[in-house]
């Protein structure tokens, strides 16, 4: 039987792994012990660096960077990128590495998810949905270069084209269904059988 905990809002027993109560729908606060920030790759303590009024946790050995969710959104916002970046060359994807490993979150120690930033950038980031993002050395610069070169607009265009294709497919199916219903109503079998 799975381990349970009480929902802090409705008081019902729920699975300890849930972050949202299935009964009342409330978000649950994650109570984890604070662990000292360690590099998930080198296992060395992260150093705090101040830049532009923001604190960044950087590994002195491998150059990896931990950004809390708000810091990551700010560092990858189009406004911030276009204001600071002066990109002269075109962005190009780097090939994916053959091997990879899932890294533990710097804040809670749980394994993070891996995802391709903006689905088309080619920059694979490690993300803890509750706490933040781990970027290996150089990945933040590649993400900012991708954004400055219009990568987010290309992704939006790709999504719009996909929606347009999906709508066209749905319209075609609706037309086929309407045609089939007209045929069925035209050849109303009761009228044909009984001459009514």
C-alpha positions in Angstrom: 0.0 0.0 0.0 1.4 3.4 -0.9 2.6 5.8 1.8 0.0 8.5 2.5 -0.1 12.0 4.0 -2.9 14.3 5.0 -4.0 17.1 2.7 -3.4 20.4 4.5 -6.6 21.8 3.0 -9.3 19.1 3.1 -7.6 16.7 5.6 -8.1 13.6 3.4 -5.4 10.9 3.0 -3.5 11.2 -0.2 -0.3 9.7 -1.7 2.9 11.3 -0.5 4.1 11.9 -4.0 1.1 14.1 -5.0 1.7 17.8 -5.3 -2.0 18.6 -5.9 -4.8 17.1 -3.9 -7.1 14.9 -6.1 -10.0 15.6 -3.8 -10.0 19.4 -3.4 -7.6 20.4 -6.1 -5.4 22.5 -3.9 -1.7 22.8 -4.4 0.3 21.3 -1.6 3.3 22.9 0.0 6.4 20.7 -0.5 8.0 20.2 2.9 11.5 19.1 2.2 14.6 19.6 4.3 16.8 22.3 3.1 19.9 20.7 1.7 23.1 22.7 1.0 23.3 23.5 -2.7 25.6 21.0 -4.4 26.5 20.6 -8.0 24.6 17.6 -9.4 27.5 16.7 -11.7 30.6 17.3 -9.5 29.1 17.0 -6.1 30.9 20.2 -5.0 29.2 23.1 -3.1 27.9 25.8 -5.4 29.2 29.3 -5.0 26.9 32.3 -4.9 27.6 35.1 -7.5 25.8 38.4 -7.7 25.1 39.9 -11.1 22.6 42.6 -12.0 21.1 42.4 -8.5 20.4 38.7 -8.9 22.0 35.7 -7.0 23.3 32.9 -9.1 24.5 29.5 -7.8 27.5 28.5 -9.9 29.7 25.4 -9.7 33.4 26.5 -9.5 34.6 23.2 -11.1 32.3 22.6 -14.1 30.8 26.0 -14.6 27.2 24.7 -14.2 24.5 27.1 -13.2 21.4 26.7 -10.9 18.5 29.1 -11.5 15.4 29.2 -9.5 12.2 29.3 -11.6 11.8 33.1 -11.4 15.5 33.7 -12.2 15.2 31.3 -15.2 12.1 33.1 -16.5 13.9 36.5 -16.2 17.1 35.3 -17.8 15.2 33.8 -20.8 12.6 36.5 -21.2 12.5 38.0 -24.7 12.6 41.5 -23.2 15.8 40.8 -21.2 17.5 39.0 -24.1 16.7 41.6 -26.8 17.8 44.4 -24.5 21.2 42.8 -23.6 22.2 40.5 -26.5 23.9 41.8 -29.6 23.9 38.6 -31.8 25.7 38.9 -35.1 25.7 35.2 -36.3 22.9 32.8 -36.9 22.0 30.3 -34.1 22.8 26.6 -35.0 21.9 23.6 -33.0 24.6 21.4 -31.6 24.3 17.6 -31.9 22.8 15.8 -28.9 25.2 13.9 -26.7 25.0 10.1 -27.0 24.8 9.5 -23.3 22.9 11.4 -20.6 22.0 11.0 -17.0 19.1 12.3 -14.9 20.4 14.8 -12.3 19.1 15.4 -8.8 17.5 18.8 -8.0 19.9 21.2 -6.2 17.1 22.2 -3.7 15.2 18.9 -3.0 17.4 16.1 -4.3 14.7 14.5 -6.5 15.6 13.6 -10.1 14.8 16.4 -12.5 13.1 16.1 -15.9 15.1 16.7 -19.1 13.5 18.8 -21.8 14.4 20.6 -25.0 14.1 24.3 -24.4 11.2 25.7 -26.5 11.0 22.2 -28.1 13.2 23.2 -31.1 16.3 24.8 -29.6 18.4 21.7 -29.2 19.4 22.9 -25.7 18.4 20.1 -23.3 17.8 21.5 -19.8 17.3 19.7 -16.5 14.2 21.1 -14.7 12.7 20.5 -11.3 9.0 21.6 -11.6 9.0 22.8 -8.1 12.3 24.6 -7.7 14.3 25.5 -10.8 16.6 24.6 -13.7 20.1 23.3 -13.9 22.1 24.5 -16.9 25.5 23.0 -17.8 28.3 25.5 -18.7 27.4 27.5 -21.8 23.7 26.4 -22.0 22.3 29.8 -20.8 24.3 31.6 -23.5 23.0 29.1 -26.2 19.4 29.6 -25.0 19.8 33.4 -25.1 21.4 33.2 -28.5 18.5 31.0 -29.7 16.0 33.6 -28.4 17.9 36.6 -29.8 18.1 34.9 -33.3 14.2 34.6 -33.4 13.9 31.0 -32.2 10.8 31.6 -30.1 9.0 33.2 -33.0 9.9 30.1 -35.2 8.5 27.9 -32.5 5.3 29.9 -32.4 5.0 29.8 -36.2 5.5 26.0 -36.1 2.7 25.7 -33.4 0.4 28.0 -35.5 1.0 25.9 -38.6 0.3 22.7 -36.6 -3.0 24.1 -35.3 -3.9 25.2 -38.8 -3.3 21.7 -40.1 -5.3 20.1 -37.3 -8.2 22.5 -37.9 -8.1 21.6 -41.6 -8.2 17.9 -40.8 -11.2 18.4 -38.4 -13.0 20.5 -41.0 -12.5 17.7 -43.6 -13.9 15.1 -41.1 -16.9 17.3 -40.3 -17.6 17.7 -44.1 -17.4 13.9 -44.5 -19.7 13.4 -41.6 -22.2 15.9 -42.9 -22.2 14.3 -46.3 -22.8 10.9 -44.8 -25.7 12.2 -42.7 -27.3 13.8 -45.9 -27.0 10.5 -47.7 -28.6 8.7 -44.8 -31.5 11.2 -44.5 -32.0 11.2 -48.3 -32.4 7.5 -48.4 -34.6 7.4 -45.3 -35.3 3.6 -45.2 -38.6 3.9 -43.5 -39.9 6.2 -46.4 -38.4 3.8 -48.9 -39.8 0.7 -47.4 -43.3 2.0 -46.6 -43.6 4.4 -49.4 -44.4 7.2 -46.9 
